Amino acid sequence: MSDAIGELAKRSTAADVLYTVEGHVATITLNRPERMNTISGPMLDLLTELLLKADGDEAIRSVILTGSGRAFCAGLDLSDAVKDGAALETRSMSSSTLDLKSTPPTVLFNMDTPTICALNGSAAGYGMDTALGCDIRIMAANAKMAAAFCKRGILPESGGTWFLPRLVGWQRAAELIFTARTLNAEQCLALGLVAEVVPEDGVLARAKALAGEIAANAPMAVQAAKRMMRMGLNETFNDHVHHVFLQLMPLFRSEDAREGMMAFLEKREPRFKGR
């Protein structure tokens, strides 16, 4: 009986995070619209698994993360952790909730495959941290962001205190985190938290168009560029240019580099194979 219940739970969780592939683009969708895509412990594990799956697949050149329904993600689902007004019990949460090195925002940051967050709706708390873990964010005009942690008696536990100062500067990050203020789409755009704001019904289409544009370029070059950007956050200039040179040498010897040069000389679009 317990095996049957376990299998049912697995199927239920799988339906909560969807994975689809179109061409060289993988789309991962949080699929609990009735709960505003709040993330349960098992969903954290599955989302991490699917992100790593996409990053490890040589055929995938860009990844879109989005939500279904009216929200992107309203944060962690604490309904099992908080009962009858009791204090938060960390032992009732998934192990992945506690192992921050394996949570989605950390995995997103460390992925070499470019990631786009299609913010179909609002992102709050953990949902905002997850969105900030993506390389590029496209936001619906009616969506909002809220670093609501301090209103809940906690702090941004999955990257917000690292991402926000780098994206908007110390002073603005302090204001957003300390006040737990909610931002509308235009405010997010003005602060540089998102790359574009588009009509509500055009978010996923715009994200797919951008993902396709990225996927059309040489994947090894794009991934190397992302690695160097990530390393550069904590390097001196001299160390960084040395590491860039080391990344450049194998790219010069690749088939894609030769194809890129030939396409330029022949005035045609390149056809990259990822090798």
Secondary structure, 3 states (H helix, E strand, C coil): CHHHHHHHHHHHHHHHEEEEEECCEEEEEECCHHHCCCECHHHHHHHHHHHHHHHHCCCCCEEEEEECCCEEECCECCCCCCCCCCCCCHHHCCHHHHCHHHCHHHHHHHCCCCEEEEECCEEECHHHHHHHCCCEEEEECCCEEECCHHHHCCCCCCCHHHHHHHHHCHHHHHHHHHHCCEEEHHHHHHHCCCCEEECHHHHHHHHHHHHHHHHCCCHHHHHHHHHHHHHHCCCCHHHHHHHHHHHHHHHHCCHHHHHHHHHHHCCCCCCCCCC
